[in-house]
């Protein structure tokens, strides 16, 4: 059986035939592919410090949070060799910050969670050390701050709301209203964001670890 070293993120194909797993044996780490039927494990690609991942609805691209390099990478699933830095990292390639801009001119700080909307138009990133949820328009690579601004626990709309080290994020694809659910790690809470309005509310957790 293949071994893993601190697996961090996981994504599943739309037909539920394949898992993609990020694991972390060194700073240059790997994305592995698991055939669910046969349980065969193969290497897909090499990236830096991978964490959360999201597949496009057509299974063409896999987006990966390279949290230690402060950027988002895009991998072509068919061959795994076309690794493209999609956003963040700055001109130096691994710079951190909070700048909203397009492509590599945008800056992140330890992004860990990532989700994609049901149309495949936007990525949503839990930008952990910036205490923000960032949105990336896939058509233009434009990165904007969707919710949050600095550490805290305030509910509200957009940048009025506060998070504290958000670690993961999922997109609710089946509900009549589209939501993002956020694991707000250091607040010990689960937050919900209404996508249409960017309204943030707390739906579970008291703020105390238990």
Z-matrix of the N, CA and C atoms (Angstrom, degrees):
N
C 1 1.459
C 2 1.533 1 109.80
N 3 1.329 2 115.36 1 142.42
C 4 1.460 3 120.00 2 177.23
C 5 1.519 4 110.17 3 -70.49
N 6 1.323 5 115.87 4 146.33
C 7 1.448 6 120.41 5 177.83
C 8 1.522 7 111.43 6 -100.80
N 9 1.314 8 115.08 7 157.72
C 10 1.453 9 121.94 8 173.83
C 11 1.522 10 108.58 9 -124.67
N 12 1.309 11 115.45 10 156.04
C 13 1.463 12 120.87 11 179.32
C 14 1.523 13 107.75 12 -127.56
N 15 1.326 14 115.75 13 107.32
C 16 1.461 15 122.07 14 -177.86
C 17 1.531 16 112.29 15 48.84
N 18 1.331 17 118.73 16 63.95
C 19 1.462 18 119.08 17 175.26
C 20 1.524 19 110.43 18 -60.53
N 21 1.331 20 115.62 19 134.71
C 22 1.466 21 120.44 20 -172.28
C 23 1.520 22 113.36 21 -113.64
N 24 1.330 23 116.70 22 -38.34
C 25 1.450 24 119.86 23 -175.06
C 26 1.511 25 110.89 24 -136.03
N 27 1.338 26 115.93 25 158.06
C 28 1.454 27 119.99 26 -178.15
C 29 1.528 28 109.15 27 -150.04
N 30 1.326 29 115.42 28 142.75
C 31 1.461 30 121.72 29 176.35
C 32 1.519 31 108.02 30 -141.43
N 33 1.319 32 116.48 31 153.34
C 34 1.459 33 121.31 32 -177.85
C 35 1.523 34 109.17 33 -125.00
N 36 1.335 35 115.87 34 142.61
C 37 1.460 36 120.47 35 179.73
C 38 1.523 37 110.52 36 -68.29
N 39 1.329 38 115.98 37 160.90
C 40 1.465 39 121.05 38 -176.56
C 41 1.518 40 112.42 39 -62.18
N 42 1.347 41 117.26 40 -30.01
C 43 1.465 42 119.98 41 179.10
C 44 1.527 43 112.95 42 -92.10
N 45 1.323 44 116.03 43 7.79
C 46 1.475 45 122.39 44 178.00
C 47 1.526 46 113.35 45 59.60
N 48 1.321 47 117.00 46 28.35
C 49 1.465 48 120.00 47 179.71
C 50 1.519 49 113.67 48 -97.14
N 51 1.334 50 116.42 49 -20.92
C 52 1.461 51 120.16 50 -171.67
C 53 1.518 52 110.93 51 -138.42
N 54 1.326 53 115.68 52 137.12
C 55 1.456 54 122.90 53 170.60
C 56 1.520 55 109.10 54 -104.36
N 57 1.315 56 115.38 55 147.10
C 58 1.463 57 121.89 56 172.61
C 59 1.527 58 106.64 57 -120.98
N 60 1.325 59 116.42 58 128.78
C 61 1.464 60 121.83 59 -172.65
C 62 1.524 61 109.69 60 -128.13
N 63 1.317 62 116.82 61 129.30
C 64 1.461 63 120.71 62 172.85
C 65 1.522 64 108.07 63 -93.79
N 66 1.337 65 115.55 64 132.68
C 67 1.460 66 118.45 65 173.91
C 68 1.508 67 109.33 66 -139.09
N 69 1.313 68 115.77 67 168.95
C 70 1.461 69 120.59 68 -155.04
C 71 1.523 70 112.24 69 -138.38
N 72 1.345 71 118.12 70 68.28
C 73 1.460 72 119.00 71 177.83
C 74 1.517 73 113.78 72 -77.51
N 75 1.335 74 117.98 73 -17.81
C 76 1.464 75 122.32 74 178.98
C 77 1.513 76 107.75 75 -162.82
N 78 1.349 77 117.65 76 -178.18
C 79 1.469 78 119.83 77 -179.50
C 80 1.526 79 110.72 78 -60.63
N 81 1.335 80 117.17 79 -36.91
C 82 1.455 81 120.87 80 171.65
C 83 1.517 82 107.16 81 -90.98
N 84 1.311 83 117.03 82 105.78
C 85 1.457 84 121.55 83 -169.88
C 86 1.519 85 110.08 84 -117.04
N 87 1.320 86 115.80 85 -173.93
C 88 1.446 87 120.41 86 -164.85
C 89 1.520 88 113.03 87 -130.58
N 90 1.334 89 113.43 88 151.97
C 91 1.452 90 121.44 89 165.99
C 92 1.517 91 106.41 90 -108.08
N 93 1.320 92 115.84 91 124.52
C 94 1.455 93 120.36 92 179.01
C 95 1.519 94 110.15 93 -110.89
N 96 1.328 95 114.26 94 152.06
C 97 1.459 96 122.23 95 -178.97
C 98 1.522 97 108.62 96 -113.09
N 99 1.325 98 116.69 97 132.37
C 100 1.464 99 122.51 98 -178.85
C 101 1.517 100 108.95 99 -118.76
N 102 1.334 101 116.80 100 118.66
C 103 1.453 102 121.73 101 172.36
C 104 1.523 103 107.81 102 -76.37
N 105 1.319 104 117.24 103 113.54
C 106 1.463 105 120.24 104 -172.50
C 107 1.527 106 111.46 105 -64.89
N 108 1.324 107 117.89 106 -37.42
C 109 1.472 108 120.71 107 -177.19
C 110 1.517 109 111.94 108 -68.10
N 111 1.331 110 116.91 109 -43.39
C 112 1.474 111 120.69 110 -175.54
C 113 1.512 112 113.17 111 -99.90
N 114 1.360 113 116.96 112 -14.53
C 115 1.459 114 124.48 113 -175.82
C 116 1.532 115 112.24 114 64.77
N 117 1.326 116 116.55 115 18.79
C 118 1.464 117 120.39 116 175.66
C 119 1.528 118 109.37 117 -73.13
N 120 1.330 119 116.22 118 135.17
C 121 1.461 120 122.31 119 -179.48
C 122 1.523 121 108.69 120 -113.22
N 123 1.330 122 116.68 121 127.90
C 124 1.456 123 121.53 122 177.83
C 125 1.525 124 109.27 123 -133.46
N 126 1.322 125 115.85 124 160.03
C 127 1.463 126 121.01 125 177.88
C 128 1.516 127 110.11 126 -81.65
N 129 1.316 128 116.52 127 137.11
C 130 1.460 129 120.71 128 176.62
C 131 1.519 130 111.22 129 -103.85
N 132 1.348 131 116.98 130 -49.56
C 133 1.453 132 118.68 131 -172.91
C 134 1.523 133 110.18 132 -161.35
N 135 1.333 134 115.25 133 166.14
C 136 1.460 135 122.97 134 177.42
C 137 1.524 136 108.84 135 -115.73
N 138 1.320 137 117.09 136 129.61
C 139 1.461 138 122.48 137 178.26
C 140 1.529 139 108.41 138 -138.97
N 141 1.325 140 115.76 139 178.69
C 142 1.467 141 121.32 140 178.74
C 143 1.526 142 110.12 141 -99.52
N 144 1.312 143 116.74 142 128.61
C 145 1.464 144 122.49 143 170.16
C 146 1.534 145 113.05 144 44.23
N 147 1.308 146 120.32 145 58.59
C 148 1.463 147 120.54 146 -175.51
C 149 1.527 148 112.85 147 -74.79
N 150 1.311 149 115.28 148 150.26
C 151 1.475 150 121.04 149 175.29
C 152 1.530 151 107.08 150 -136.81
N 153 1.322 152 119.40 151 -111.28
C 154 1.456 153 121.54 152 -175.39
C 155 1.519 154 112.80 153 -71.51
N 156 1.350 155 115.24 154 156.99
C 157 1.458 156 121.41 155 -178.02
C 158 1.518 157 109.95 156 -141.53
N 159 1.338 158 115.14 157 154.85
C 160 1.461 159 121.20 158 176.09
C 161 1.522 160 108.84 159 -144.70
N 162 1.334 161 116.46 160 134.52
C 163 1.456 162 122.99 161 176.85
C 164 1.519 163 110.29 162 -96.19
N 165 1.337 164 117.21 163 142.38
C 166 1.455 165 119.78 164 172.14
C 167 1.531 166 109.06 165 -68.90
N 168 1.329 167 117.76 166 153.37
C 169 1.474 168 120.21 167 -177.22
C 170 1.529 169 113.83 168 -56.67
N 171 1.336 170 117.68 169 -27.34
C 172 1.461 171 120.54 170 179.14
C 173 1.523 172 113.13 171 -90.35
N 174 1.338 173 116.55 172 3.42
C 175 1.470 174 122.56 173 178.63
C 176 1.529 175 113.82 174 63.86
N 177 1.306 176 117.36 175 21.25
C 178 1.467 177 120.00 176 -179.51
C 179 1.525 178 111.58 177 -83.28
N 180 1.336 179 116.94 178 -40.82
C 181 1.462 180 120.99 179 -176.00
C 182 1.528 181 111.16 180 -123.78
N 183 1.319 182 114.53 181 146.65
C 184 1.454 183 122.93 182 172.93
C 185 1.526 184 107.35 183 -117.03
N 186 1.323 185 116.37 184 122.45
C 187 1.465 186 121.42 185 178.00
C 188 1.522 187 108.95 186 -99.44
N 189 1.326 188 115.92 187 134.77
C 190 1.461 189 121.96 188 -172.39
C 191 1.523 190 109.95 189 -128.07
N 192 1.319 191 116.84 190 132.01
C 193 1.461 192 121.41 191 170.30
C 194 1.525 193 108.99 192 -77.32
N 195 1.320 194 117.25 193 110.48
C 196 1.464 195 121.58 194 171.65
C 197 1.533 196 106.41 195 -89.59
N 198 1.337 197 114.90 196 82.39
C 199 1.463 198 118.18 197 -165.62
C 200 1.517 199 112.99 198 -65.10
N 201 1.333 200 118.50 199 -36.48
C 202 1.460 201 120.40 200 -179.34
C 203 1.511 202 113.70 201 -75.50
N 204 1.341 203 116.16 202 -18.82
C 205 1.463 204 121.15 203 177.14
C 206 1.524 205 111.60 204 -100.22
N 207 1.336 206 116.98 205 -0.96
C 208 1.469 207 123.13 206 174.34
C 209 1.532 208 111.96 207 61.10
N 210 1.334 209 115.92 208 45.80
C 211 1.453 210 118.10 209 -177.47
C 212 1.526 211 110.95 210 -155.49
N 213 1.334 212 114.85 211 170.64
C 214 1.459 213 122.91 212 178.20
C 215 1.533 214 107.81 213 -114.20
N 216 1.326 215 116.03 214 126.98
C 217 1.461 216 121.03 215 178.63
C 218 1.520 217 109.92 216 -106.76
N 219 1.326 218 115.46 217 152.52
C 220 1.454 219 121.42 218 175.29
C 221 1.530 220 109.58 219 -119.94
N 222 1.324 221 116.19 220 129.60
C 223 1.458 222 122.18 221 -179.61
C 224 1.520 223 108.56 222 -116.68
N 225 1.327 224 116.44 223 132.75
C 226 1.461 225 120.86 224 171.87
C 227 1.522 226 108.41 225 -77.50
N 228 1.329 227 117.01 226 116.83
C 229 1.460 228 122.05 227 -170.83
C 230 1.523 229 112.36 228 -65.26
N 231 1.313 230 117.86 229 -32.75
C 232 1.464 231 120.20 230 -173.72
C 233 1.517 232 113.53 231 -62.05
N 234 1.347 233 116.99 232 -32.89
C 235 1.460 234 118.19 233 -179.21
C 236 1.528 235 113.86 234 -129.49
N 237 1.319 236 117.64 235 -17.41
C 238 1.454 237 120.75 236 177.15
C 239 1.503 238 114.87 237 73.34
N 240 1.324 239 118.49 238 -0.37
C 241 1.456 240 120.15 239 -173.92
C 242 1.523 241 113.15 240 -96.79
N 243 1.315 242 116.80 241 -21.20
C 244 1.465 243 120.38 242 -177.24
C 245 1.525 244 109.32 243 -89.07
N 246 1.337 245 115.60 244 80.05
C 247 1.466 246 120.75 245 178.97
C 248 1.518 247 108.10 246 -92.21
N 249 1.314 248 115.60 247 120.54
C 250 1.453 249 121.90 248 -172.49
C 251 1.528 250 108.53 249 -125.35
N 252 1.331 251 117.25 250 126.86
C 253 1.465 252 120.07 251 175.78
C 254 1.522 253 107.51 252 -74.37
N 255 1.332 254 115.46 253 111.89
C 256 1.452 255 120.80 254 -171.17
C 257 1.523 256 112.47 255 -89.13
N 258 1.301 257 117.13 256 -32.01
C 259 1.451 258 119.80 257 -179.68
C 260 1.508 259 111.19 258 -163.42
N 261 1.332 260 116.62 259 145.88
C 262 1.452 261 121.61 260 177.58
C 263 1.510 262 113.30 261 87.96
N 264 1.329 263 114.46 262 176.92
C 265 1.458 264 121.13 263 179.06
C 266 1.502 265 114.60 264 92.12
N 267 1.344 266 117.08 265 -23.32
C 268 1.456 267 120.11 266 179.85
C 269 1.520 268 112.34 267 67.40
N 270 1.323 269 115.19 268 -175.51
C 271 1.462 270 121.10 269 -178.77
C 272 1.524 271 110.63 270 -63.26
N 273 1.338 272 117.10 271 -34.69
C 274 1.457 273 121.16 272 -179.25
C 275 1.508 274 113.81 273 -74.56
N 276 1.334 275 116.99 274 -13.84
C 277 1.454 276 120.81 275 175.61
C 278 1.506 277 115.62 276 97.00
N 279 1.336 278 118.54 277 -27.10
C 280 1.467 279 120.72 278 -179.04
C 281 1.531 280 111.99 279 -138.21
N 282 1.323 281 117.13 280 27.93
C 283 1.459 282 120.79 281 -178.75
C 284 1.523 283 111.20 282 -78.45
N 285 1.327 284 116.65 283 147.42
C 286 1.459 285 121.32 284 176.85
C 287 1.525 286 109.90 285 -108.73
N 288 1.336 287 114.89 286 158.56
C 289 1.449 288 120.70 287 178.96
C 290 1.507 289 109.66 288 164.33
N 291 1.321 290 117.85 289 -163.33
C 292 1.462 291 121.09 290 -176.83
C 293 1.521 292 112.96 291 -133.66
N 294 1.311 293 117.42 292 16.86
C 295 1.458 294 121.76 293 -176.28
C 296 1.525 295 111.99 294 -64.60
N 297 1.319 296 116.57 295 132.09
C 298 1.464 297 122.47 296 170.12
C 299 1.528 298 108.01 297 -88.61
N 300 1.320 299 116.38 298 125.93
C 301 1.461 300 121.60 299 -178.76
C 302 1.520 301 107.29 300 -169.59
N 303 1.316 302 117.00 301 -170.88
C 304 1.459 303 121.21 302 179.65
C 305 1.521 304 110.85 303 -101.86
N 306 1.337 305 115.29 304 140.13
C 307 1.463 306 121.28 305 172.78
C 308 1.516 307 113.54 306 59.42
N 309 1.339 308 116.29 307 -136.20
C 310 1.462 309 120.34 308 -175.76
C 311 1.523 310 112.68 309 -71.85
N 312 1.319 311 118.25 310 -10.18
C 313 1.472 312 120.00 311 176.23
C 314 1.523 313 111.60 312 -74.14
N 315 1.323 314 116.90 313 -21.20
C 316 1.466 315 120.47 314 174.72
C 317 1.526 316 109.22 315 -73.53
N 318 1.323 317 116.31 316 156.52
C 319 1.464 318 120.94 317 179.24
C 320 1.522 319 110.28 318 -129.91
N 321 1.338 320 115.23 319 141.03
C 322 1.459 321 123.92 320 174.41
C 323 1.528 322 108.45 321 -122.63
N 324 1.323 323 115.70 322 169.38
C 325 1.461 324 120.70 323 174.06
C 326 1.525 325 108.89 324 -137.13
N 327 1.321 326 115.15 325 100.44
C 328 1.464 327 123.28 326 -178.46
C 329 1.528 328 113.01 327 54.72
N 330 1.327 329 118.34 328 59.65
C 331 1.471 330 119.75 329 174.56
C 332 1.525 331 110.06 330 -66.95
N 333 1.326 332 116.72 331 134.67
C 334 1.464 333 119.61 332 -175.89
C 335 1.523 334 114.15 333 -122.36
N 336 1.309 335 118.66 334 -38.32
C 337 1.456 336 120.80 335 -178.09
C 338 1.508 337 111.08 336 -113.16
N 339 1.342 338 116.25 337 149.51
C 340 1.455 339 119.72 338 -178.40
C 341 1.526 340 109.01 339 -149.61
N 342 1.331 341 115.74 340 143.16
C 343 1.467 342 121.91 341 178.80
C 344 1.514 343 108.10 342 -143.19
N 345 1.320 344 115.51 343 158.36
C 346 1.459 345 121.30 344 179.17
C 347 1.524 346 109.25 345 -125.14
N 348 1.329 347 116.30 346 144.81
C 349 1.460 348 118.93 347 -178.85
C 350 1.524 349 110.29 348 -75.32
N 351 1.333 350 116.01 349 168.39
C 352 1.462 351 120.50 350 -171.75
C 353 1.528 352 112.93 351 -69.87
N 354 1.352 353 117.23 352 -20.40
C 355 1.458 354 120.54 353 177.95
C 356 1.526 355 112.44 354 -88.52
N 357 1.333 356 116.44 355 -10.50
C 358 1.451 357 119.56 356 -176.67
C 359 1.519 358 112.80 357 74.19
N 360 1.328 359 117.05 358 28.78
C 361 1.463 360 121.56 359 -177.14
C 362 1.522 361 113.56 360 -100.64
N 363 1.338 362 116.35 361 -31.16
C 364 1.459 363 120.35 362 -175.52
C 365 1.527 364 111.10 363 -134.34
N 366 1.334 365 114.10 364 144.01
C 367 1.454 366 121.63 365 166.41
C 368 1.525 367 108.47 366 -101.66
N 369 1.329 368 115.79 367 145.92
C 370 1.454 369 121.98 368 174.24
C 371 1.527 370 107.68 369 -121.44
N 372 1.325 371 116.03 370 128.67
C 373 1.461 372 121.59 371 -171.35
C 374 1.519 373 110.37 372 -120.76
N 375 1.335 374 116.19 373 128.96
C 376 1.463 375 121.16 374 171.18
C 377 1.525 376 107.41 375 -81.49
N 378 1.317 377 115.06 376 98.03
C 379 1.473 378 122.63 377 -176.27
C 380 1.525 379 107.43 378 -87.90
N 381 1.313 380 114.50 379 87.50
C 382 1.455 381 121.34 380 -160.21
C 383 1.528 382 114.27 381 -58.64
N 384 1.312 383 117.36 382 -54.66
C 385 1.468 384 119.14 383 -174.38
C 386 1.522 385 113.42 384 -77.99
N 387 1.333 386 116.66 385 -10.52
C 388 1.463 387 119.82 386 171.55
C 389 1.523 388 112.00 387 -92.39
N 390 1.340 389 117.11 388 -6.43
C 391 1.470 390 121.93 389 178.15
C 392 1.537 391 110.85 390 59.71
N 393 1.333 392 115.11 391 39.65
C 394 1.457 393 120.24 392 -174.46
C 395 1.527 394 110.97 393 -136.57
N 396 1.330 395 114.54 394 158.29
C 397 1.455 396 122.13 395 166.10
C 398 1.518 397 106.22 396 -107.19
N 399 1.331 398 115.14 397 121.23
C 400 1.455 399 120.49 398 -178.07
C 401 1.535 400 109.10 399 -105.32
N 402 1.307 401 116.31 400 151.67
C 403 1.455 402 120.97 401 177.82
C 404 1.530 403 109.41 402 -121.47
N 405 1.334 404 115.92 403 134.75
C 406 1.455 405 121.60 404 178.47
C 407 1.520 406 108.71 405 -117.18
N 408 1.318 407 116.94 406 122.96
C 409 1.468 408 121.70 407 174.18
C 410 1.521 409 107.69 408 -80.39
N 411 1.316 410 116.97 409 116.17
C 412 1.464 411 119.96 410 -174.36
C 413 1.529 412 112.36 411 -65.23
N 414 1.321 413 117.80 412 -28.99
C 415 1.461 414 120.35 413 -178.14
C 416 1.525 415 112.43 414 -70.76
N 417 1.331 416 116.70 415 -30.09
C 418 1.470 417 120.09 416 -172.42
C 419 1.527 418 113.73 417 -121.15
N 420 1.330 419 118.01 418 -9.09
C 421 1.470 420 123.82 419 -174.87
C 422 1.535 421 111.85 420 69.26
N 423 1.320 422 118.81 421 8.52
C 424 1.459 423 120.67 422 -177.46
C 425 1.524 424 110.90 423 -70.17
N 426 1.334 425 116.44 424 129.52
C 427 1.461 426 123.25 425 179.17
C 428 1.523 427 108.71 426 -107.28
N 429 1.334 428 116.76 427 126.43
C 430 1.458 429 121.83 428 176.79
C 431 1.523 430 109.16 429 -130.30
N 432 1.317 431 115.81 430 159.02
C 433 1.462 432 121.19 431 174.33
C 434 1.512 433 108.15 432 -85.36
N 435 1.329 434 116.22 433 117.47
C 436 1.464 435 121.54 434 -175.77
C 437 1.517 436 111.46 435 -89.88
N 438 1.328 437 117.31 436 -39.21
C 439 1.471 438 121.48 437 179.93
C 440 1.514 439 109.03 438 -156.72
N 441 1.332 440 115.43 439 149.79
C 442 1.456 441 120.80 440 -179.29
C 443 1.515 442 111.57 441 86.06
N 444 1.331 443 114.43 442 163.65
C 445 1.469 444 119.47 443 178.85
C 446 1.525 445 111.42 444 -154.21
N 447 1.333 446 116.13 445 -48.68
C 448 1.458 447 121.92 446 177.34
C 449 1.527 448 107.81 447 -141.67
N 450 1.322 449 117.35 448 176.28
C 451 1.464 450 120.10 449 -175.07
C 452 1.523 451 111.10 450 -68.83
N 453 1.340 452 114.96 451 144.52
C 454 1.449 453 122.15 452 179.49
C 455 1.511 454 109.44 453 159.76
N 456 1.313 455 117.25 454 -169.10
C 457 1.464 456 120.81 455 -177.52
C 458 1.526 457 112.72 456 -135.46
N 459 1.311 458 118.09 457 13.67
C 460 1.458 459 122.65 458 -176.20
C 461 1.527 460 111.70 459 -65.46
N 462 1.316 461 117.11 460 135.12
C 463 1.460 462 122.30 461 168.88
C 464 1.525 463 108.70 462 -84.79
N 465 1.328 464 116.32 463 151.45
C 466 1.451 465 119.74 464 -179.95
C 467 1.507 466 110.66 465 163.83
N 468 1.304 467 116.25 466 -168.61
C 469 1.455 468 121.95 467 -176.22
C 470 1.526 469 110.30 468 -102.16
N 471 1.320 470 115.45 469 129.53
C 472 1.456 471 121.06 470 173.44
C 473 1.516 472 113.68 471 58.55
N 474 1.318 473 116.19 472 -127.79
C 475 1.466 474 120.96 473 -175.22
C 476 1.524 475 113.19 474 -76.27
N 477 1.329 476 117.93 475 -4.51
C 478 1.477 477 120.17 476 172.24
C 479 1.524 478 110.02 477 -71.61
N 480 1.329 479 116.45 478 -32.78
C 481 1.470 480 121.24 479 -179.93
C 482 1.522 481 110.52 480 -69.07
N 483 1.331 482 115.10 481 159.50
C 484 1.457 483 121.10 482 179.16
C 485 1.524 484 110.09 483 -131.36
N 486 1.342 485 115.30 484 142.40
C 487 1.459 486 123.82 485 173.06
C 488 1.517 487 108.22 486 -125.34
N 489 1.333 488 115.29 487 167.66
C 490 1.465 489 119.89 488 178.25
C 491 1.534 490 107.69 489 -138.43
N 492 1.323 491 114.96 490 96.63
C 493 1.471 492 122.17 491 -177.88
C 494 1.534 493 112.75 492 58.20
N 495 1.316 494 118.57 493 59.63
C 496 1.475 495 118.95 494 175.14
C 497 1.523 496 109.78 495 -62.98
N 498 1.342 497 116.02 496 132.38
C 499 1.463 498 120.48 497 -173.38
C 500 1.517 499 113.71 498 -107.52
N 501 1.323 500 118.08 499 -30.67
C 502 1.456 501 118.64 500 -177.45
C 503 1.513 502 109.73 501 -147.02
N 504 1.341 503 114.93 502 160.64
C 505 1.458 504 120.70 503 -176.30
C 506 1.517 505 108.75 504 -151.99
N 507 1.325 506 116.86 505 139.74
C 508 1.463 507 121.82 506 175.12
C 509 1.513 508 108.49 507 -131.97
N 510 1.336 509 114.38 508 153.12
C 511 1.467 510 121.64 509 179.26
C 512 1.520 511 108.78 510 -106.14
N 513 1.316 512 116.92 511 127.90
C 514 1.452 513 122.22 512 178.13
C 515 1.515 514 108.92 513 -83.35
N 516 1.348 515 116.04 514 110.10
C 517 1.465 516 120.50 515 -172.82
C 518 1.531 517 113.72 516 -95.70
N 519 1.315 518 117.80 517 -14.82
C 520 1.450 519 118.96 518 -171.28
C 521 1.515 520 114.89 519 -103.40
N 522 1.304 521 119.02 520 -15.34
C 523 1.459 522 122.08 521 -176.02
C 524 1.524 523 110.88 522 -76.11
N 525 1.327 524 115.43 523 158.45
C 526 1.453 525 120.04 524 175.90
C 527 1.511 526 111.80 525 -62.56
N 528 1.327 527 116.39 526 -34.02
C 529 1.455 528 122.83 527 174.92
C 530 1.527 529 107.99 528 -106.91
N 531 1.322 530 117.04 529 133.05
C 532 1.458 531 120.12 530 179.86
C 533 1.528 532 109.79 531 -81.09
N 534 1.345 533 114.54 532 130.92
C 535 1.457 534 121.08 533 -180.00
C 536 1.525 535 110.59 534 -128.23
N 537 1.305 536 114.97 535 154.37
C 538 1.457 537 123.25 536 164.08
C 539 1.518 538 107.77 537 -109.47
N 540 1.333 539 116.62 538 136.26
C 541 1.463 540 121.58 539 175.08
C 542 1.516 541 107.72 540 -113.13
N 543 1.333 542 115.60 541 132.29
C 544 1.467 543 121.65 542 -172.18
C 545 1.523 544 110.25 543 -122.76
N 546 1.330 545 116.09 544 129.48
C 547 1.456 546 121.56 545 170.23
C 548 1.524 547 107.51 546 -83.16
N 549 1.325 548 115.95 547 101.29
C 550 1.465 549 122.32 548 -175.69
C 551 1.532 550 107.73 549 -90.46
N 552 1.314 551 115.27 550 85.90
C 553 1.470 552 123.35 551 -162.89
C 554 1.522 553 114.07 552 -54.22
N 555 1.307 554 116.90 553 -60.09
C 556 1.467 555 118.55 554 -172.50
C 557 1.519 556 113.41 555 -79.27
N 558 1.325 557 117.48 556 -8.66
C 559 1.469 558 121.17 557 169.77
C 560 1.524 559 111.67 558 -89.97
N 561 1.335 560 117.82 559 -8.33
C 562 1.472 561 122.31 560 -179.01
C 563 1.531 562 111.10 561 56.07
N 564 1.333 563 114.76 562 43.84
C 565 1.454 564 120.11 563 -176.14
C 566 1.529 565 111.13 564 -140.55
N 567 1.328 566 114.78 565 158.23
C 568 1.449 567 122.29 566 170.52
C 569 1.522 568 106.86 567 -108.13
N 570 1.317 569 115.16 568 125.89
C 571 1.459 570 119.97 569 -177.53
C 572 1.529 571 109.90 570 -112.32
N 573 1.307 572 116.12 571 150.77
C 574 1.458 573 121.87 572 177.45
C 575 1.521 574 109.50 573 -122.48
N 576 1.339 575 115.27 574 133.73
C 577 1.455 576 121.36 575 178.87
C 578 1.527 577 108.48 576 -117.41
N 579 1.313 578 116.74 577 124.58
C 580 1.460 579 121.13 578 172.60
C 581 1.522 580 107.42 579 -77.55
N 582 1.323 581 116.73 580 117.56
C 583 1.465 582 120.53 581 -171.59
C 584 1.520 583 111.87 582 -62.16
N 585 1.322 584 118.00 583 -40.04
C 586 1.465 585 121.29 584 -175.45
C 587 1.520 586 112.89 585 -64.73
N 588 1.333 587 117.27 586 -30.04
C 589 1.467 588 120.75 587 -173.71
C 590 1.523 589 113.96 588 -118.63
N 591 1.343 590 117.56 589 -10.69
C 592 1.470 591 123.57 590 -174.76
C 593 1.528 592 112.11 591 63.39
N 594 1.335 593 116.67 592 23.74
C 595 1.463 594 119.79 593 177.63
C 596 1.524 595 110.21 594 -77.67
N 597 1.328 596 115.99 595 128.69
C 598 1.469 597 122.75 596 -177.24
C 599 1.522 598 108.91 597 -108.01
N 600 1.339 599 115.87 598 131.46
C 601 1.459 600 121.45 599 176.26
C 602 1.526 601 109.25 600 -138.60
N 603 1.308 602 115.65 601 157.71
C 604 1.460 603 122.17 602 176.33
C 605 1.521 604 108.42 603 -94.17
N 606 1.339 605 116.34 604 126.48
C 607 1.470 606 118.98 605 -179.07
C 608 1.519 607 112.68 606 -112.34
N 609 1.327 608 118.09 607 -13.63
C 610 1.482 609 120.29 608 178.74
C 611 1.522 610 108.32 609 -158.54
N 612 1.330 611 114.76 610 149.07
C 613 1.452 612 121.28 611 179.36
C 614 1.522 613 111.49 612 98.59
N 615 1.329 614 114.74 613 147.14
C 616 1.453 615 120.94 614 -176.68
C 617 1.520 616 112.80 615 -104.64
N 618 1.334 617 116.87 616 -9.31
C 619 1.447 618 120.67 617 -174.60
C 620 1.518 619 112.28 618 99.74
N 621 1.352 620 116.64 619 -7.18
C 622 1.462 621 121.17 620 177.90
C 623 1.514 622 109.56 621 -112.36
N 624 1.313 623 116.91 622 141.09
C 625 1.463 624 121.18 623 177.81
C 626 1.516 625 109.38 624 -71.01
N 627 1.327 626 116.30 625 131.75
C 628 1.467 627 119.63 626 178.48
C 629 1.514 628 109.34 627 -159.39
